[in-house]
Amino acid sequence: MEFPSHVKTDNQLLFEEQVERPMPYETWKGAGLLGYVTFAIRALLLVLLLLFCVPFYYIWRMLRLPNPWPRWFLRAVSYICGARIRKMGTPIRRDVVLLANHLSWFDIPMLGGVNGTSFVSKEEIAHWPIVGWLCRLNNTIFISRQNRMGVADQINQLREALEECWAVTIFPEGTTTDGTMLLPFKAPLLAALNPPPPGLLVQPVYIDLGKYRGDVSWIGDETAPQNAWRLLSRPGSFKVDIHYLDPFDPRKYSDRKAIVAEARTRIQAALDASLSASQVVVPGV
């Protein structure tokens, strides 16, 4: 689709800005005094939050009570880091696989804070200091991209989680984007839905950062510490729309490829609508 010459998309504006200035992650050490102060305050609040929530998490677990603390913790993390989330649609909280587009590691606290979902994540994260431990507290399922022989075990782990009625989020793109496009969706783990557990639904989710895509997305050669620094040192807040799209019954589709194709079609439609709505008219051009 071509736009008139006086209309510019977010992608075009972002490209023009990048021509004139370096990518954000190239200047992550030059946040200025306000950036350092913002980072210090947020880091302190996150440490205090962790110290407050963890004891209650273990108390609830010892008492074998439904444990709300991971969701409350992730919701607070999102807010402290500046995310102001607007929930669009109705998230399903159990007996569901959520298939979402992927922009950053920060997708995890944002989504987990809304509906308490667990996640499927790459195995390397399990070995990250503190982060790996926190992921385990939220029942993260770790998978290895290199261990092709272990795919059956990974599918079994996912199936066991679904049989326990969890909400589980998968990022089928397998990596992050800048939010202006979708990569091909990968289907191997959806073999856990063959056949789907009774009552299970699939819900596509579209995370829309709008004009803040360039501030939050984790792309290029940026490292995890650099991206975390950039996010935590960023003054002010940013708006995020999380669209919980209409769920569908996976039993109505022939195989896992058809399931991810349907989810991708729905997310692509939401992405196209967002990009169309954010077209910018530049006066005098």
C-alpha positions, 0 to 999 in steps of 0.5 A: 500500500502506497501513501501520498507524498505528504503522509509518512509512516512511523517507519519512515520517520524513524528511519529519517531520525536514524540518519541524523542521530545514532541508534539509541543503544549506541549512546546508552552510556550518555544518559545524562544526569537525569538518566542516571538519577532515573536509573538509580531510583528505579533500580532501588524501587525494583530491589525493594519490590523484590525484597517485599514480594519474595517472602510472601511468595514462599509463604503462599507456596508453603501454604499451598494457596493460589499464588498471586505474587508473581503477577503482582510483582510483574505488574509493579515492575512494568509500572516502575519501569514506566509502562502505562498499559491499556488493556484492549479486549479480554485476556483469558487467564487459564486453559489458554495458549497466548501467541504474541508478537515479540518486541523486547524482554520487557514483554514478559513483565507487561503480559505477566502482570496483566493475566499471570501467564507463564512463558516459554523462553530460551534456555540461556535465560535460565542461567542469567543471574537473578533473572533466571531464578525469577523466571522459575518462580513464574513457572517458565518453561525453558527450551533449547534451540540447539537441542533438536533431540530434546524437542519431544521433552520440551513438548511434554513440558508444555503439555503438562503445564497446559494440563494443569490449566495454566495460561502459557505465552509463546512468542512464535517469531522466536526473536524480537522486532521493532514493532513495525512488522511480523516475522514468520511464526514457528510452529514446533512447540504447538505440537503440544496441541495435538490433540489440544487438552479439553477446553483449551483455547488459543488467544492471539495477542498484539503488543503495540508500543505506538510511537514508543517502539524505538524507545523500548524495542530490543533489536540489532546488536544491543545487549540485554544490559544495554537495553535494560539500561536504556529502558530504566534510564529513560525519563518519564513513562510510555504508553502500551496497548495490549490487544487481547484478540478474539480467542479460537478453538484449535480443534477447528484447525487441521494442524499446528501450522494452521493454528499459528497461521490463523494467529499470525493473520489476526495479529497482522491485521491488528498491526496494520490497523495500528500503523494505518492509524499512526500515519503522520501528516507533515505540514508544508511537505 
